[in-house]
Amino acid sequence: MLGKIFGAAAGQSFADRFNLSGGQGALLGAGTVSILRRLSPLGILAAAAGGYAAKRYYDKKNTAPKKAPKPTKRAD
C-alpha cells in the first residue's frame, strides 16, 4: 500500500511537470507501481533504460540550439 501512495505522489509531480491534472498523474503513478511489481529484474532494467532514453530525447528536443553572438564592429 505504501508503494502505491509513493507512486501516486511521484505521478502527481509528473503531472505537474507535464500539465496534466493531478488525478491523472496519481493514477499513472499508482498503476506504474503495480506494473513494475510484476516485471522481472531484466524488465525493470529495460523500463528504466527506456525512461532514461525518453528523458534525454525530450530534454534535447526542448532545448533551443545556442547561437553564437554576432561580431561587432570596432570603432577606431
Long-range contacts (C-beta under 8 A, 24 or more apart in sequence): 3-33, 3-37, 4-30, 4-33, 4-34, 6-33, 7-31, 7-32, 7-33
